[in-house]
Amino acid sequence: MNPYDAAHALAKALRESPEFKEMKKAQDDVKADISAKEMLLDFRREQFNMHKQQLSGVEVSQEQKEKLEKLFEVVNMNSLIKRLLNAEYKVSIMLQDIQKIISEANKEIYDEELIGSTEDLFGEQEYEQ
């Protein structure tokens, strides 16, 4: 089978999967409820800001962590949002599993002797950081 055809078949299978359909339905339901949508967007903004702060090397305070945890608890009480978050989780697990399968093929394609290991390319110290 042509890899491009397989990729298109995979995309179609993803769109037709129960996990994908549930996520789309849950998204539509949250979008239809303005308060749920705003609550979710506020939570995601806080999540994003904390992640951005961590990536920039700034330590996240305990208060910030607690605030995000409390926001998650509140958001999780909304049945529409909870359903969406669960659906997103299931889709992400499925995509991770698919990525793992594809990665296995990559290991067979690339010969480490010919491209070098990450330690060879970057040195052990840099790789560990």
C-alpha positions as CSV (number, residue, x, y, z in Angstrom):
1,M,0.0,0.0,0.0
2,N,1.2,3.5,-0.9
3,P,2.1,5.4,2.3
4,Y,0.2,8.4,1.2
5,D,-2.9,6.3,0.6
6,A,-2.4,4.8,4.0
7,A,-2.2,8.3,5.6
8,H,-5.4,9.3,3.9
9,A,-7.1,6.1,5.1
10,L,-5.8,6.8,8.6
11,A,-7.2,10.3,8.5
12,K,-10.6,9.0,7.4
13,A,-10.5,6.3,10.1
14,L,-9.7,9.0,12.7
15,R,-12.6,11.1,11.5
16,E,-15.0,8.2,11.7
17,S,-13.8,6.8,15.0
18,P,-16.2,7.0,18.0
19,E,-13.6,8.9,20.0
20,F,-13.3,11.6,17.3
21,K,-17.1,11.9,16.9
22,E,-17.6,12.2,20.6
23,M,-15.0,14.9,20.8
24,K,-16.6,16.9,18.0
25,K,-20.1,16.5,19.6
26,A,-18.7,17.6,23.0
27,Q,-17.0,20.6,21.4
28,D,-20.2,21.6,19.7
29,D,-22.1,21.3,23.0
30,V,-19.6,23.5,24.9
31,K,-19.6,26.1,22.1
32,A,-23.4,26.2,22.3
33,D,-23.3,27.1,26.1
34,I,-21.7,30.5,26.4
35,S,-20.9,30.2,30.1
36,A,-19.3,26.8,29.7
37,K,-17.3,28.1,26.7
38,E,-16.0,31.1,28.7
39,M,-15.2,29.0,31.7
40,L,-13.2,26.6,29.6
41,L,-11.4,29.4,27.8
42,D,-10.5,31.1,31.1
43,F,-9.1,27.8,32.4
44,R,-7.1,27.2,29.3
45,R,-5.7,30.8,29.4
46,E,-4.5,30.2,32.9
47,Q,-3.0,26.8,31.9
48,F,-1.3,28.4,28.9
49,N,0.2,31.2,30.9
50,M,1.5,28.9,33.5
51,H,3.1,26.7,30.9
52,K,4.6,29.7,29.1
53,Q,6.0,30.8,32.5
54,Q,7.6,27.4,33.0
55,L,9.1,27.3,29.5
56,S,10.6,30.7,30.1
57,G,12.4,29.4,33.2
58,V,10.3,31.3,35.7
59,E,9.3,29.2,38.6
60,V,5.6,28.8,39.2
61,S,4.5,29.7,42.7
62,Q,2.5,27.4,44.9
63,E,-0.3,29.9,44.8
64,Q,-0.5,29.8,41.0
65,K,-0.5,26.0,41.1
66,E,-3.3,26.0,43.7
67,K,-5.3,28.5,41.7
68,L,-5.1,26.3,38.6
69,E,-6.1,23.3,40.6
70,K,-9.1,25.1,42.0
71,L,-10.0,26.3,38.5
72,F,-9.8,22.7,37.3
73,E,-12.1,21.5,40.0
74,V,-14.7,24.2,39.2
75,V,-14.4,23.5,35.4
76,N,-14.7,19.8,36.0
77,M,-18.0,20.3,37.8
78,N,-19.6,21.5,34.5
79,S,-20.8,18.3,32.8
80,L,-20.3,19.7,29.3
81,I,-16.7,20.7,29.9
82,K,-16.0,17.5,31.8
83,R,-17.3,15.5,28.8
84,L,-15.1,17.5,26.4
85,L,-12.0,17.1,28.5
86,N,-12.6,13.3,28.8
87,A,-13.1,13.1,25.0
88,E,-10.0,15.1,24.4
89,Y,-8.0,12.8,26.6
90,K,-9.3,9.7,24.8
91,V,-8.4,11.2,21.4
92,S,-4.9,12.2,22.7
93,I,-4.3,8.7,23.9
94,M,-5.3,7.3,20.5
95,L,-3.0,9.7,18.7
96,Q,-0.1,8.9,21.0
97,D,-0.6,5.2,20.4
98,I,-0.6,5.9,16.6
99,Q,2.5,8.0,16.9
100,K,4.2,5.2,18.8
101,I,3.4,2.7,16.0
102,I,4.8,5.1,13.4
103,S,7.9,5.7,15.5
104,E,8.6,2.0,15.5
105,A,8.7,2.1,11.7
106,N,11.1,5.0,11.9
107,K,13.5,3.0,14.0
108,E,13.6,0.4,11.2
109,I,14.2,3.0,8.5
110,Y,17.0,5.0,10.1
111,D,20.2,3.2,10.8
112,E,21.9,4.7,13.9
113,E,25.3,3.7,12.6
114,L,24.8,6.0,9.6
115,I,23.2,9.0,11.3
116,G,24.8,8.8,14.7
117,S,23.2,8.6,18.1
118,T,22.0,11.7,20.0
119,E,25.0,11.3,22.2
120,D,27.3,11.3,19.1
121,L,25.6,14.3,17.7
122,F,25.1,16.4,20.8
123,G,27.4,15.0,23.4
124,E,26.2,13.3,26.5
125,Q,26.2,16.4,28.7
126,E,24.0,18.5,26.3
127,Y,21.6,15.5,25.7
128,E,21.0,15.1,29.5
129,Q,20.0,18.7,30.0
